[in-house]
Amino acid sequence: MDTSIFSHVNWLAVLVAAIAYFSLGAIWYNKGVFGTKWAAGHKINTNDPEVTKGAGKIMMSSFLCFIVISIGLAFLVVKLNLTIFMSGVKLGLITGIGFSWMVICISYLYTKKPTSIHLIDGMYHVLGQIVAAIILCLWR
């Protein structure tokens, strides 16, 4: 197995891309943006103190997932030799819609989540992957 790709990845860019993707969630899921509608769609009572139990562990786990996603994007950036802004936009659209959003939709179809939740969660990952891919393409 050829592992040379690891030496071509900008690991600082991977970290920054993951932080940007994760930070977008703080805005996206804020009560003033989509947070209230998201919580209602998932039937989460934000006034229940049980809701915040384990939040630190959940956030750390999700951040690790964003690192894994950013590594995958970085491998694609290297293998496809992407170096411009629009390449990042296109890569983020392809992976965000083609993988993340579709996986969310499949899961939500079976759990009968409202269409609005498909849109909120799906678009978050599309936008997050666009941002991450742009960072990775421009910071090679």
DRENMI-703331 format. One record per residue: x, y, z of N, C-alpha, C, O, CB in turn. Coordinates in steps of 0.2 Angstrom, whole numbers, plus 5000, padded with zeros to 4 digits. Glycine has a CB too. Example, Ala and Ser with C-alpha at 12.3 -4.5 7.8 and 13.67 -1.06 7.14 Angstrom:
% residues 2
NODE n_c1 n_c2 n_c3 ca_c1 ca_c2 ca_c3 c_c1 c_c2 c_c3 o_c1 o_c2 o_c3 cb_c1 cb_c2 cb_c3
NODE 5066 4972 5039  5062  4978  5039 5066 4984 5039 5071 4983 5042  5057  4978  5045
NODE 5064 4989 5035  5068  4995  5036 5064 5000 5039 5067 5006 5040  5070  4997  5029
% end
This chain:
% residues 140
NODE n_c1 n_c2 n_c3 ca_c1 ca_c2 ca_c3 c_c1 c_c2 c_c3 o_c1 o_c2 o_c3 cb_c1 cb_c2 cb_c3
NODE 5004 4994 5000  5000  5000  5000 5004 5006 5000 5009 5007 5004  4995  5000  5006
NODE 5003 5011 4995  5007  5017  4995 5004 5022 5000 4998 5024 5000  5006  5020  4988
NODE 5008 5024 5005  5006  5029  5010 5009 5035 5009 5009 5040 5013  5008  5026  5017
NODE 5012 5037 5003  5015  5043  5002 5010 5049 5002 5012 5055 5003  5019  5043  4995
NODE 5004 5048 5001  4999  5053  5001 4999 5057 5008 4998 5063 5008  4992  5050  5000
NODE 5001 5053 5013  5001  5056  5020 5006 5062 5020 5005 5067 5024  5003  5051  5025
NODE 5011 5061 5017  5017  5067  5017 5015 5073 5012 5018 5078 5013  5023  5064  5015
NODE 5010 5072 5008  5008  5077  5004 5002 5081 5007 5000 5086 5004  5006  5075  4997
NODE 4999 5079 5012  4993  5082  5016 4996 5088 5020 5001 5087 5024  4989  5077  5020
NODE 4993 5094 5020  4994  5099  5024 4990 5098 5031 4984 5100 5031  4993  5106  5021
NODE 4993 5095 5036  4990  5093  5042 4987 5099 5046 4982 5099 5049  4994  5089  5046
NODE 4990 5105 5045  4988  5111  5049 4981 5113 5045 4977 5115 5048  4993  5117  5049
NODE 4981 5113 5039  4975  5115  5035 4970 5110 5037 4964 5112 5037  4977  5114  5027
NODE 4971 5103 5038  4966  5099  5040 4963 5101 5046 4957 5101 5047  4969  5091  5040
NODE 4967 5103 5051  4965  5105  5058 4961 5111 5057 4955 5112 5060  4971  5106  5062
NODE 4963 5116 5053  4959  5122  5052 4952 5121 5049 4947 5124 5050  4963  5127  5048
NODE 4953 5117 5044  4946  5115  5040 4941 5112 5045 4935 5113 5045  4948  5110  5034
NODE 4944 5107 5049  4939  5104  5054 4937 5109 5059 4931 5109 5061  4943  5098  5058
NODE 4941 5114 5061  4938  5119  5066 4933 5123 5062 4928 5125 5066  4944  5123  5068
NODE 4934 5125 5056  4930  5129  5053 4923 5126 5052 4917 5129 5053  4932  5131  5046
NODE 4923 5119 5050  4917  5115  5049 4913 5115 5056 4907 5116 5056  4919  5108  5046
NODE 4917 5113 5061  4914  5113  5068 4911 5119 5070 4905 5120 5072  4919  5110  5073
NODE 4915 5125 5069  4912  5131  5071 4906 5134 5067 4902 5137 5070  4918  5136  5070
NODE 4906 5132 5061  4900  5133  5057 4893 5131 5061 4888 5134 5060  4900  5130  5050
NODE 4894 5125 5064  4888  5122  5068 4886 5127 5073 4880 5127 5075  4890  5116  5070
NODE 4891 5130 5076  4889  5135  5082 4884 5141 5079 4880 5143 5083  4895  5138  5085
NODE 4885 5142 5073  4881  5148  5070 4875 5144 5067 4869 5147 5069  4885  5151  5064
NODE 4875 5139 5063  4870  5136  5060 4864 5133 5065 4858 5134 5064  4872  5130  5056
NODE 4867 5130 5070  4862  5128  5075 4860 5132 5081 4858 5130 5086  4865  5121  5078
NODE 4862 5139 5080  4861  5144  5085 4853 5145 5085 4850 5144 5080  4864  5150  5084
NODE 4850 5146 5091  4843  5147  5091 4840 5153 5086 4835 5152 5084  4841  5149  5098
NODE 4844 5157 5085  4842  5163  5080 4843 5161 5073 4840 5165 5069  4847  5169  5081
NODE 4846 5155 5071  4846  5153  5064 4842 5147 5064 4836 5148 5062  4854  5151  5063
NODE 4844 5141 5065  4840  5135  5064 4839 5131 5070 4836 5126 5070  4843  5131  5058
NODE 4842 5133 5076  4842  5129  5082 4835 5127 5084 4834 5121 5086  4846  5132  5087
NODE 4831 5132 5085  4824  5131  5087 4820 5126 5083 4817 5121 5085  4820  5138  5088
NODE 4821 5127 5076  4817  5123  5072 4820 5116 5072 4816 5111 5071  4817  5126  5065
NODE 4827 5116 5072  4830  5109  5072 4828 5105 5078 4826 5099 5078  4838  5110  5072
NODE 4828 5108 5084  4826  5105  5090 4819 5103 5090 4817 5097 5092  4827  5110  5097
NODE 4815 5107 5088  4808  5105  5087 4807 5099 5082 4803 5094 5084  4803  5111  5085
NODE 4810 5099 5077  4810  5094  5072 4813 5087 5074 4810 5082 5072  4814  5095  5066
NODE 4817 5087 5079  4820  5081  5082 4817 5080 5089 4818 5075 5092  4828  5082  5083
NODE 4811 5084 5090  4808  5083  5096 4812 5083 5103 4812 5079 5107  4804  5076  5096
NODE 4817 5088 5103  4821  5089  5108 4819 5095 5112 4818 5100 5110  4828  5090  5106
NODE 4817 5094 5119  4815  5099  5123 4822 5103 5126 4825 5100 5130  4811  5096  5129
NODE 4823 5108 5123  4829  5112  5125 4829 5114 5133 4834 5117 5135  4831  5118  5121
NODE 4823 5114 5136  4822  5116  5143 4824 5111 5148 4824 5112 5154  4816  5119  5144
NODE 4824 5105 5145  4826  5099  5149 4833 5099 5151 4837 5098 5146  4823  5092  5146
NODE 4835 5099 5157  4842  5099  5159 4845 5092 5157 4852 5092 5157  4842  5100  5167
NODE 4842 5087 5156  4845  5081  5154 4848 5081 5147 4853 5078 5145  4840  5075  5154
NODE 4845 5086 5143  4848  5087  5136 4855 5089 5136 4859 5087 5131  4844  5092  5133
NODE 4857 5093 5141  4864  5095  5140 4869 5090 5144 4875 5091 5144  4865  5102  5144
NODE 4867 5085 5147  4871  5080  5150 4876 5076 5144 4873 5074 5139  4867  5074  5154
NODE 4882 5076 5146  4887  5073  5141 4888 5077 5135 4891 5075 5130  4884  5067  5139
NODE 4886 5084 5135  4887  5088  5129 4894 5089 5127 4896 5089 5121  4884  5095  5130
NODE 4899 5089 5132  4906  5090  5130 4909 5084 5127 4912 5084 5122  4910  5091  5137
NODE 4907 5078 5129  4909  5072  5125 4906 5071 5118 4909 5069 5114  4907  5065  5129
NODE 4900 5073 5118  4897  5073  5111 4900 5078 5106 4902 5077 5101  4889  5075  5112
NODE 4902 5084 5109  4905  5089  5105 4912 5087 5103 4914 5088 5097  4905  5096  5108
NODE 4916 5084 5108  4923  5081  5106 4922 5076 5101 4926 5076 5096  4926  5079  5113
NODE 4917 5071 5102  4917  5066  5097 4915 5069 5090 4917 5066 5085  4911  5061  5099
NODE 4910 5074 5090  4909  5076  5083 4915 5080 5080 4916 5080 5074  4903  5081  5084
NODE 4919 5083 5084  4925  5087  5082 4929 5081 5079 4932 5083 5073  4928  5091  5087
NODE 4930 5076 5082  4934  5070  5079 4932 5068 5072 4935 5066 5068  4935  5065  5084
NODE 4925 5068 5072  4922  5066  5065 4924 5071 5060 4925 5069 5054  4914  5065  5066
NODE 4924 5078 5062  4925  5083  5057 4933 5082 5055 4934 5084 5049  4924  5090  5060
NODE 4937 5080 5059  4944  5079  5057 4944 5073 5052 4948 5074 5047  4948  5077  5064
NODE 4941 5068 5053  4941  5062  5049 4938 5065 5042 4941 5063 5037  4937  5056  5051
NODE 4933 5068 5042  4930  5071  5036 4935 5075 5032 4936 5075 5026  4923  5075  5037
NODE 4938 5080 5036  4943  5084  5033 4949 5080 5030 4952 5082 5025  4946  5089  5038
NODE 4951 5075 5034  4957  5071  5031 4955 5068 5024 4958 5068 5019  4959  5065  5036
NODE 4949 5065 5024  4946  5062  5018 4946 5068 5012 4948 5066 5006  4939  5059  5019
NODE 4944 5074 5014  4944  5079  5009 4951 5081 5007 4952 5082 5001  4940  5085  5012
NODE 4955 5081 5011  4962  5082  5010 4965 5077 5005 4969 5079 5001  4966  5083  5016
NODE 4964 5071 5006  4966  5066  5002 4964 5067 4995 4967 5066 4990  4964  5059  5004
NODE 4957 5069 4994  4954  5070  4987 4958 5076 4984 4959 5076 4978  4947  5071  4988
NODE 4959 5081 4988  4962  5087  4986 4969 5086 4983 4971 5088 4978  4963  5093  4991
NODE 4973 5081 4987  4980  5080  4985 4979 5075 4978 4983 5077 4973  4983  5076  4990
NODE 4975 5070 4978  4975  5065  4973 4972 5069 4966 4974 5067 4961  4970  5059  4975
NODE 4968 5073 4967  4965  5077  4961 4969 5083 4960 4967 5087 4955  4957  5079  4963
NODE 4974 5085 4964  4978  5091  4963 4974 5097 4962 4975 5101 4957  4982  5090  4956
NODE 4969 5098 4967  4965  5104  4967 4968 5110 4971 4971 5109 4976  4958  5102  4970
NODE 4969 5116 4968  4972  5121  4971 4969 5128 4970 4971 5133 4972  4979  5122  4968
NODE 4963 5128 4968  4959  5134  4967 4952 5134 4971 4950 5129 4972  4958  5136  4960
NODE 4950 5140 4972  4944  5141  4976 4938 5137 4973 4935 5134 4977  4942  5149  4976
NODE 4937 5138 4966  4931  5134  4964 4932 5127 4964 4926 5123 4964  4930  5137  4956
NODE 4938 5124 4964  4939  5117  4965 4936 5115 4972 4933 5110 4973  4946  5115  4964
NODE 4937 5119 4977  4935  5118  4984 4927 5118 4984 4924 5114 4987  4938  5123  4988
NODE 4924 5123 4980  4917  5123  4980 4914 5117 4977 4909 5114 4980  4915  5130  4976
NODE 4917 5115 4972  4914  5109  4968 4915 5103 4972 4911 5099 4972  4918  5108  4961
NODE 4921 5102 4975  4922  5096  4979 4918 5096 4985 4915 5090 4986  4930  5096  4981
NODE 4917 5101 4988  4912  5102  4994 4905 5100 4992 4901 5097 4996  4912  5108  4997
NODE 4903 5103 4986  4896  5101  4984 4895 5094 4982 4890 5090 4984  4895  5105  4977
NODE 4900 5091 4979  4900  5084  4977 4900 5079 4983 4896 5075 4984  4906  5082  4973
NODE 4904 5080 4988  4905  5076  4994 4899 5078 4999 4896 5073 5002  4911  5077  4998
NODE 4897 5084 4999  4892  5086  5004 4885 5084 5002 4882 5081 5006  4892  5094  5004
NODE 4884 5084 4995  4877  5082  4993 4877 5074 4992 4873 5071 4994  4875  5086  4986
NODE 4883 5072 4988  4883  5065  4986 4884 5060 4992 4882 5055 4991  4888  5065  4981
NODE 4887 5062 4997  4888  5058  5002 4884 5060 5009 4880 5056 5011  4896  5057  5004
NODE 4886 5065 5012  4883  5067  5018 4876 5068 5018 4872 5065 5022  4887  5073  5021
NODE 4874 5072 5014  4866  5074  5014 4862 5067 5012 4857 5066 5015  4865  5079  5008
NODE 4865 5063 5007  4861  5057  5006 4861 5052 5011 4856 5049 5012  4864  5054  4999
NODE 4866 5052 5015  4866  5047  5021 4861 5050 5026 4858 5046 5029  4873  5047  5024
NODE 4861 5056 5027  4856  5059  5032 4849 5058 5029 4845 5056 5033  4858  5067  5032
NODE 4848 5059 5023  4841  5058  5020 4839 5051 5021 4833 5049 5023  4841  5060  5013
NODE 4843 5046 5020  4842  5039  5020 4840 5037 5027 4835 5034 5029  4847  5034  5018
NODE 4844 5040 5032  4842  5038  5039 4836 5042 5041 4832 5039 5045  4848  5041  5044
NODE 4835 5048 5039  4829  5052  5041 4823 5049 5038 4817 5050 5041  4830  5059  5040
NODE 4823 5046 5032  4817  5043  5029 4815 5037 5033 4809 5036 5034  4819  5040  5022
NODE 4819 5033 5036  4817  5027  5040 4815 5030 5047 4811 5026 5050  4823  5023  5041
NODE 4817 5035 5050  4815  5037  5056 4810 5043 5056 4807 5045 5061  4821  5040  5060
NODE 4807 5044 5049  4802  5048  5048 4803 5055 5051 4798 5058 5053  4795  5045  5051
NODE 4809 5058 5049  4810  5065  5051 4807 5070 5046 4806 5068 5040  4818  5066  5052
NODE 4805 5076 5048  4802  5080  5044 4807 5083 5038 4813 5083 5040  4799  5086  5048
NODE 4804 5084 5033  4808  5087  5027 4812 5093 5029 4818 5093 5027  4804  5089  5021
NODE 4810 5097 5033  4814  5103  5036 4820 5101 5039 4825 5104 5039  4809  5107  5040
NODE 4820 5095 5043  4826  5093  5046 4831 5090 5041 4837 5091 5042  4824  5087  5052
NODE 4829 5087 5036  4833  5084  5031 4837 5090 5028 4843 5090 5027  4829  5081  5025
NODE 4833 5096 5027  4836  5102  5024 4841 5105 5028 4847 5107 5026  4831  5107  5022
NODE 4839 5106 5035  4844  5109  5040 4850 5105 5040 4855 5108 5040  4840  5110  5046
NODE 4850 5099 5042  4856  5095  5043 4860 5094 5037 4866 5094 5037  4854  5088  5046
NODE 4856 5092 5031  4860  5091  5025 4863 5097 5022 4869 5097 5020  4855  5089  5020
NODE 4860 5103 5022  4863  5109  5020 4869 5111 5025 4874 5114 5022  4858  5115  5020
NODE 4869 5110 5031  4874  5111  5035 4881 5107 5033 4886 5110 5033  4872  5109  5043
NODE 4880 5101 5032  4885  5097  5030 4888 5099 5023 4894 5099 5021  4884  5090  5030
NODE 4884 5101 5018  4886  5103  5012 4890 5110 5012 4895 5110 5010  4880  5105  5007
NODE 4887 5115 5016  4891  5121  5017 4897 5120 5021 4902 5123 5019  4886  5126  5021
NODE 4897 5115 5026  4903  5114  5030 4909 5111 5026 4914 5112 5026  4901  5109  5036
NODE 4907 5106 5021  4912  5103  5017 4914 5108 5011 4920 5107 5009  4909  5097  5014
NODE 4910 5112 5009  4912  5117  5005 4918 5122 5008 4923 5123 5005  4907  5122  5002
NODE 4916 5124 5014  4921  5128  5018 4928 5124 5019 4933 5127 5018  4918  5130  5024
NODE 4927 5118 5021  4933  5114  5023 4937 5113 5016 4943 5113 5016  4931  5107  5026
NODE 4933 5111 5011  4937  5110  5005 4940 5116 5002 4946 5115 4999  4932  5107  4999
NODE 4937 5122 5002  4940  5128  5000 4947 5129 5004 4952 5131 5001  4936  5134  5001
NODE 4947 5128 5010  4953  5129  5015 4958 5124 5012 4964 5126 5012  4951  5128  5022
NODE 4956 5118 5011  4961  5113  5009 4964 5114 5002 4970 5113 5001  4958  5106  5010
NODE 4960 5117 4998  4962  5118  4991 4967 5124 4991 4972 5124 4987  4957  5119  4986
NODE 4965 5129 4995  4969  5135  4994 4976 5135 4999 4980 5139 4997  4965  5141  4997
NODE 4976 5131 5004  4981  5130  5008 4985 5124 5007 4985 5120 5012  4979  5131  5016
NODE 4988 5123 5002  4992  5117  5000 4999 5118 5001 5003 5113 5000  4990  5115  4993
% end
